[in-house]
Every structure is written in structure tokens, then in C-alpha cells.
Amino acid sequence: MSFVPGLTLARRFHDEVVGPLLARRLPGLRYAAGLLDGGSELLGLDTPRSTDHDWGPRTQVFVGSAHDVAPVRAALDAELPARFLDWPTRYAGGPAARLGTVHADGDRHGVTVDELGAWWRDRLGADPRPGMSVADWLATPTQRLAELTGGAVFHDGLDGALTAARAALAWYPDDVWRHVLASGWQRVAQAEHLAGRCAEVGDELGSRVVAAGLARDLMRLGLLLRRRWPPYAKWLGTVFATLPDAAPVVDGLAAALGPGDWAAREPGLVPALETVAGWTNDAALAPPVDPAARPFHDRPLLVLDAGRFAEALRATITDPRLRGRPPVGAVDQYVDNVDVLTHPERARRVAAAVVGPPGRA
């Protein structure tokens, strides 16, 4: 089986198999279809290595009424072919199982069928079509937003409802954006002096650990400043490096995490901090702040003094629902646990516990 990028495979599977099948079996059916549910292919980052699990022809079908789910599933169960482009479409365990192991009974395939509103509530925790509240935005990990706005729509026969929902998730409202950026810079402010201090007492490993955390925060900030949803750890560096002006930051962070001692690594970290600080000024969300590094009190350590950027951003927030919130940002800025962030109901409960009940704030 030759490798076909996952989105290409899924689009062809819909256009050549699923769409014609539904038109023949259920003429007049109004539905939407696409691929939005996760996987490296949604970011265009799948490779032949990706085919060793969770792989094959698949698509998602969305209907406007729960009453349409069962007949669509029945039609697909009855008539989907066993293979497409030499990839099995039916296999043991369903779409989340290792593909290539064809099930003898052929009763599991890679096409899901859901009522659109119910799917949004399950995948996101809210239906975005009426609009996202402040609480909705801040309870949603950016990886989930990257998936839902990535991928592709193959067909939208629900009066554009699927396309409209994705458009509603395109980017934060400006005040939410300011709040999230300010919280990111606050994280940097709390740690930027620690890498040098660790090294000062001979703890180079601890210094690198702190620097790695700063690198992660800077890459996430950089993506947010360039209006790109940060993905999860596997693809964070890959996606960050695609930014057109990322090279100085990539080079600086590589030096900051390199094998040398702090004297060799600080000259990499400081320019990376200054560059992303400059991007913050470029975003014009707050009055510009001097992006030059400066000594940390009387110690021989250079820092950005990143709290200055956090304060400037917070000072320009006018939404009262955000002005009174603690400066913790979005849920994935203070939670780093896959089993929370991949379950919307858990992420929303954690967010509510940290900042108060969501309501429609």
C-alpha cells in the first residue's frame, strides 16, 4: 500500500465512495462531511510512519437531525467496500484500532455519523454556532482548536453549518487573546531568572530543565502572536518552525538547550526572549514595551522582565468578564495532563474550579 496523505485519502474516500453511496441510498439527504476529529493528518504532518496505527480511509458524516443518524449508519454498514486504494475500510476494533487487520465479519469501518450539534458538544464542550463565551474559549485547549479549524470540509449540505462553526473558532476575540498572551508572559516572568540561578550553583541539568520550560512557553506565545493555534507537544516545534520569521528564535532556543554551560546558553535564550517580545509589540494589542533584556536586580543574569508585557496587555483589556479573572489564561496554560485536556468535560470542570462557574461569561 503506497502512502497517501491522510486528508487526501479521506477526501477521495468521501468523494468517490461515501458521497455517491449516500446519494444513491438516501436521495435528498442533507449532510456535511469532513475530517476534524484529530490526528497528524489534520495538520498536514502525517508521514508513512503514521500508517502503523489509527490509519486508513475515513471520514466524518454530520446530519442535522438525530433521526437521520441510524439510516445513514445502516446504509454505510451495508455498502461500504472492503478496501479503497488498497487500504482496508473495515477492520477489527473500529477507526481507533490498528488498520490493516481486516475483520472477518467486516462490521467496523472508518466512517462516523453524528448529529452536528451533539458532535460539537461532545468534541468541544459547546456548540460554537451561537457564539463562544469567554468561559468556552478559556476552557478549550489550543490543540483542540487546531484540530477543529484544521483538517478539511469535504461537503457542507447543512446550509453551511459546519463551515460556519469552524469560522466561529478561527481565532480568539481580541480581549481573550490579550488575556491569554498576558498569562503566557506571566509564566515566562515567573521562570526566566531561574535558569541562570540554577547554573550559578552548579546545577546545569536543572538549568536546562527551566530553559526547556521557557522554550515551550515562548514557542506557544510565538504561535499565538502569529494567530496559529499551538498544537500538542509532538508537533509544537515543527509547527513553530514554519512561521516565516521563526529562524532566530529556533536558533536561539537550540543554543539555550545545547550541551554548553550557562555562559554558552544564555546568549541563545536572551535573543529568543527579545524576538518574541518584539512580536508582541508587532501585534499592536497594547502600547509597545521596550523588548531589550536587562539585568535581574544586581545579579549577573540577563532577563526580559517579561512581567512588563503581561501588565501592558492586561491594562488594555476592557471586557469586565476578563478584567476580574485571575491571570492564569486558558486551561492548557495551567494544566498539562492528556487525560484532562482531551476530555472537554474534565477540562471545563477544572477551568470552572480555577476561575469560577462558566455560565455564559
C-alpha positions as CSV (number, residue, x, y, z in Angstrom):
1,M,0.0,0.0,0.0
2,S,1.6,3.2,-1.1
3,F,1.4,6.2,1.2
4,V,-1.3,8.8,0.6
5,P,-1.6,11.8,2.9
6,G,-4.5,11.3,5.2
7,L,-6.5,14.3,4.2
8,T,-6.1,13.4,0.5
9,L,-7.1,9.8,1.2
10,A,-10.2,10.9,3.3
11,R,-11.3,13.4,0.7
12,R,-11.1,10.9,-2.1
13,F,-12.9,8.3,0.1
14,H,-15.7,10.7,0.6
15,D,-15.9,12.0,-3.0
16,E,-15.6,8.6,-4.7
17,V,-17.3,6.3,-2.2
18,V,-19.2,7.8,0.7
19,G,-20.9,10.7,-1.1
20,P,-22.1,8.6,-4.1
21,L,-23.3,5.8,-1.7
22,L,-25.4,8.3,0.3
23,A,-26.8,9.9,-2.8
24,R,-27.9,6.5,-4.1
25,R,-29.2,5.0,-0.9
26,L,-30.7,8.2,0.7
27,P,-31.5,10.6,-2.1
28,G,-32.3,14.1,-0.7
29,L,-30.3,13.6,2.4
30,R,-28.8,16.8,3.7
31,Y,-25.5,16.3,5.4
32,A,-22.0,17.6,5.9
33,A,-18.7,15.7,5.8
34,G,-15.1,16.3,6.6
35,L,-12.2,15.3,8.8
36,L,-11.9,17.2,12.1
37,D,-11.5,14.7,14.8
38,G,-7.8,14.5,15.5
39,G,-4.6,13.0,14.0
40,S,-1.4,14.3,12.5
41,E,-3.1,14.4,9.1
42,L,-5.3,17.3,10.2
43,L,-2.2,19.5,10.4
44,G,-0.7,18.0,7.2
45,L,2.1,16.4,9.2
46,D,1.4,12.7,8.6
47,T,4.1,10.6,7.0
48,P,4.4,6.9,6.2
49,R,5.3,6.3,9.8
50,S,1.7,7.4,10.7
51,T,0.3,4.4,9.0
52,D,1.2,1.9,11.7
53,H,-1.9,2.8,13.8
54,D,-5.2,4.7,13.5
55,W,-4.9,4.8,9.7
56,G,-7.0,4.2,6.7
57,P,-9.8,5.7,4.6
58,R,-12.1,7.5,6.9
59,T,-14.5,10.5,7.0
60,Q,-17.0,12.0,9.3
61,V,-20.6,12.5,8.3
62,F,-22.8,15.1,10.1
63,V,-26.5,15.2,9.9
64,G,-28.9,17.9,11.0
65,S,-31.3,15.6,13.0
66,A,-30.7,12.8,15.3
67,H,-33.3,10.8,13.4
68,D,-31.1,10.7,10.4
69,V,-28.2,9.0,12.2
70,A,-29.4,5.4,12.2
71,P,-30.4,5.2,8.5
72,V,-27.1,6.8,7.4
73,R,-25.1,4.3,9.5
74,A,-27.2,1.5,8.2
75,A,-26.5,2.5,4.6
76,L,-22.8,2.7,5.2
77,D,-22.6,-0.5,7.1
78,A,-24.4,-2.3,4.3
79,E,-22.5,-1.0,1.3
80,L,-19.0,0.4,2.1
81,P,-16.4,-1.6,0.1
82,A,-13.8,-3.7,1.9
83,R,-10.9,-1.7,0.5
84,F,-10.2,1.7,-1.0
85,L,-6.9,2.5,-2.9
86,D,-5.8,-0.9,-1.4
87,W,-6.4,0.3,2.2
88,P,-8.9,-1.7,4.2
89,T,-12.0,0.2,5.1
90,R,-13.2,-2.4,7.6
91,Y,-11.0,-3.7,10.4
92,A,-11.0,-5.1,13.9
93,G,-11.8,-2.5,16.6
94,G,-13.1,0.4,14.5
95,P,-11.3,3.6,13.4
96,A,-9.2,3.7,16.6
97,A,-7.7,0.3,16.1
98,R,-4.6,-0.6,14.1
99,L,-5.7,-0.6,10.5
100,G,-4.6,-3.3,8.1
101,T,-6.1,-6.1,10.2
102,V,-9.3,-6.7,8.3
103,H,-12.2,-8.0,10.5
104,A,-13.6,-11.2,9.2
105,D,-17.1,-10.0,9.8
106,G,-16.5,-6.6,8.3
107,D,-18.6,-4.8,10.8
108,R,-16.3,-1.9,11.7
109,H,-15.3,0.9,9.4
110,G,-13.8,4.4,9.4
111,V,-16.9,6.5,8.8
112,T,-18.6,8.0,11.8
113,V,-22.1,9.5,11.7
114,D,-23.3,12.2,14.2
115,E,-25.9,14.9,14.6
116,L,-23.8,18.0,14.2
117,G,-24.8,19.9,17.4
118,A,-24.3,16.8,19.5
119,W,-20.9,16.2,18.0
120,W,-19.8,19.8,18.7
121,R,-20.9,19.5,22.3
122,D,-19.0,16.2,22.7
123,R,-15.8,17.3,21.0
124,L,-15.7,20.9,22.2
125,G,-17.9,21.0,25.2
126,A,-20.1,23.7,23.5
127,D,-21.8,24.3,20.1
128,P,-19.9,27.2,18.7
129,R,-22.5,28.3,16.2
130,P,-24.4,30.6,18.6
131,G,-21.0,32.1,19.6
132,M,-18.3,31.1,22.1
133,S,-18.4,32.6,25.5
134,V,-15.3,33.8,27.4
135,A,-15.6,30.7,29.5
136,D,-15.9,28.5,26.4
137,W,-12.7,29.9,24.9
138,L,-10.7,29.6,28.1
139,A,-11.8,26.1,28.8
140,T,-10.7,24.9,25.4
141,P,-7.1,23.6,24.8
142,T,-5.5,25.1,21.7
143,Q,-4.7,21.7,20.4
144,R,-8.4,21.0,20.1
145,L,-8.9,24.3,18.3
146,A,-6.1,23.4,16.0
147,E,-7.8,20.2,15.1
148,L,-11.3,21.7,14.7
149,T,-10.1,24.5,12.4
150,G,-7.5,22.3,10.6
151,G,-8.5,19.2,8.7
152,A,-10.9,19.8,5.9
153,V,-14.6,20.0,5.0
154,F,-15.5,17.8,2.0
155,H,-19.2,18.7,1.7
156,D,-21.4,21.1,3.6
157,G,-25.1,20.4,2.7
158,L,-26.4,21.7,6.0
159,D,-26.7,25.3,4.8
160,G,-23.1,25.9,5.6
161,A,-23.5,25.0,9.3
162,L,-20.2,23.0,9.5
163,T,-18.2,25.8,7.8
164,A,-19.8,28.5,9.9
165,A,-19.0,26.6,13.1
166,R,-15.3,26.3,12.1
167,A,-15.3,30.0,11.2
168,A,-16.5,30.8,14.7
169,L,-13.4,29.1,16.1
170,A,-11.0,30.8,13.7
171,W,-9.4,33.0,16.4
172,Y,-9.9,34.5,19.9
173,P,-11.8,37.8,20.4
174,D,-9.1,40.5,21.0
175,D,-9.6,40.7,24.8
176,V,-9.5,36.9,25.2
177,W,-6.3,37.0,23.1
178,R,-4.8,39.7,25.3
179,H,-5.7,37.7,28.4
180,V,-4.1,34.5,27.1
181,L,-0.9,36.3,25.9
182,A,-0.6,38.2,29.2
183,S,-0.9,34.9,31.1
184,G,1.8,33.4,28.8
185,W,4.2,36.2,29.5
186,Q,3.4,35.9,33.2
187,R,4.6,32.3,33.1
188,V,7.8,33.5,31.5
189,A,8.3,36.2,34.1
190,Q,8.0,33.6,36.9
191,A,10.8,31.4,35.5
192,E,13.1,33.5,33.3
193,H,15.6,34.2,36.1
194,L,15.8,30.6,37.4
195,A,17.8,29.0,34.6
196,G,20.8,31.2,35.4
197,R,20.5,30.8,39.1
198,C,20.4,27.0,38.8
199,A,23.6,27.2,36.8
200,E,25.2,29.6,39.3
201,V,25.1,26.9,41.9
202,G,26.4,24.2,39.6
203,D,23.0,22.6,38.6
204,E,23.3,22.6,34.8
205,L,20.7,19.9,34.4
206,G,18.2,21.9,36.4
207,S,19.1,25.0,34.4
208,R,18.3,23.1,31.1
209,V,15.0,21.9,32.6
210,V,14.0,25.5,33.3
211,A,15.2,26.7,29.9
212,A,13.2,23.9,28.3
213,G,10.1,25.1,30.0
214,L,10.8,28.7,28.8
215,A,11.3,27.4,25.3
216,R,7.9,25.7,25.3
217,D,6.2,28.8,26.6
218,L,8.0,31.0,24.1
219,M,7.0,28.8,21.2
220,R,3.4,28.8,22.3
221,L,3.5,32.6,22.7
222,G,5.0,33.0,19.3
223,L,2.3,30.9,17.6
224,L,-0.4,32.7,19.4
225,L,1.1,36.1,18.4
226,R,1.1,34.9,14.8
227,R,-2.5,33.7,15.1
228,R,-1.7,30.0,14.9
229,W,-3.3,27.6,17.4
230,P,-0.4,25.8,19.2
231,P,-0.5,22.0,18.8
232,Y,0.4,19.5,21.4
233,A,4.0,18.6,22.3
234,K,4.7,16.2,19.3
235,W,4.2,19.0,16.7
236,L,4.9,22.2,18.7
237,G,8.4,22.7,17.4
238,T,7.5,21.5,13.9
239,V,4.7,24.0,13.5
240,F,6.6,26.8,15.2
241,A,9.4,26.4,12.8
242,T,7.1,27.0,9.9
243,L,6.5,30.6,11.0
244,P,8.2,32.8,8.4
245,D,10.3,34.7,11.0
246,A,10.9,31.8,13.4
247,A,14.5,31.1,12.5
248,P,16.2,33.4,15.0
249,V,14.0,32.0,17.8
250,V,14.7,28.4,16.8
251,D,18.4,29.0,16.6
252,G,18.4,30.8,20.0
253,L,16.4,28.1,21.8
254,A,18.6,25.4,20.2
255,A,21.6,27.1,21.7
256,A,19.9,27.6,25.1
257,L,19.2,23.9,25.3
258,G,22.6,22.9,23.9
259,P,25.4,21.0,25.6
260,G,27.4,24.0,26.8
261,D,27.3,25.6,30.2
262,W,25.2,28.6,31.0
263,A,27.7,31.1,29.7
264,A,27.3,29.5,26.3
265,R,23.5,29.0,26.6
266,E,22.4,32.4,27.9
267,P,23.3,34.2,24.6
268,G,20.8,31.9,22.9
269,L,17.9,32.3,25.3
270,V,18.1,36.1,25.6
271,P,17.7,36.9,21.9
272,A,14.8,34.4,21.7
273,L,13.1,36.2,24.5
274,E,13.7,39.6,22.9
275,T,12.5,38.4,19.5
276,V,9.1,37.1,20.8
277,A,8.8,40.3,22.8
278,G,9.2,42.2,19.6
279,W,6.4,40.1,18.0
280,T,4.2,41.1,21.0
281,N,4.7,44.8,20.1
282,D,4.0,44.0,16.4
283,A,0.6,42.6,17.3
284,A,-0.4,46.1,18.5
285,L,-2.7,44.8,21.2
286,A,-1.1,47.1,23.8
287,P,1.3,50.1,23.8
288,P,4.8,48.9,22.8
289,V,7.2,47.9,25.6
290,D,11.0,48.0,25.3
291,P,12.0,44.5,24.2
292,A,15.6,44.8,25.4
293,A,16.9,42.4,28.1
294,R,18.2,43.8,31.3
295,P,20.0,42.6,34.5
296,F,18.0,40.7,37.1
297,H,18.4,43.1,40.1
298,D,22.1,43.2,40.9
299,R,22.8,39.6,39.7
300,P,24.9,38.9,36.6
301,L,21.8,37.4,34.8
302,L,20.0,38.9,31.9
303,V,16.2,38.7,31.8
304,L,13.5,40.2,29.7
305,D,11.5,41.3,32.8
306,A,8.5,39.7,31.0
307,G,6.0,40.9,33.6
308,R,6.1,44.3,31.8
309,F,4.4,42.7,28.8
310,A,1.9,40.9,30.9
311,E,1.0,44.2,32.6
312,A,0.7,46.1,29.4
313,L,-1.6,43.6,27.8
314,R,-3.8,43.3,30.9
315,A,-4.1,47.1,31.1
316,T,-5.8,47.2,27.6
317,I,-8.4,44.6,28.4
318,T,-11.9,46.3,28.6
319,D,-14.1,43.2,28.9
320,P,-15.2,43.2,32.6
321,R,-15.6,39.4,32.4
322,L,-11.8,39.2,31.9
323,R,-10.6,42.1,34.0
324,G,-11.5,40.3,37.2
325,R,-10.2,36.9,36.3
326,P,-7.0,35.5,37.8
327,P,-4.1,35.8,35.4
328,V,-4.0,32.1,34.5
329,G,-5.2,32.2,30.9
330,A,-6.6,29.2,29.0
331,V,-6.8,25.8,30.6
332,D,-3.8,24.4,28.8
333,Q,-1.6,27.2,30.3
334,Y,-2.1,25.7,33.8
335,V,-3.0,22.1,33.1
336,D,-0.6,19.7,31.4
337,N,-2.3,16.3,31.5
338,V,-3.5,14.5,28.5
339,D,-6.4,12.8,30.3
340,V,-7.8,16.2,31.2
341,L,-7.1,18.2,28.1
342,T,-8.5,15.5,25.7
343,H,-11.8,15.3,27.6
344,P,-13.8,18.5,27.3
345,E,-16.0,17.9,30.3
346,R,-12.9,17.4,32.5
347,A,-11.2,20.5,31.1
348,R,-14.3,22.6,31.7
349,R,-14.7,21.4,35.3
350,V,-11.1,22.2,36.0
351,A,-11.4,25.7,34.4
352,A,-14.6,26.3,36.4
353,A,-12.8,25.3,39.6
354,V,-10.0,27.7,38.9
355,V,-11.8,30.8,37.7
356,G,-15.4,30.2,38.8
357,P,-18.6,28.7,37.1
358,P,-18.7,29.3,33.4
359,G,-22.2,30.5,32.8
360,R,-22.1,32.3,29.5
361,A,-19.4,34.8,30.7
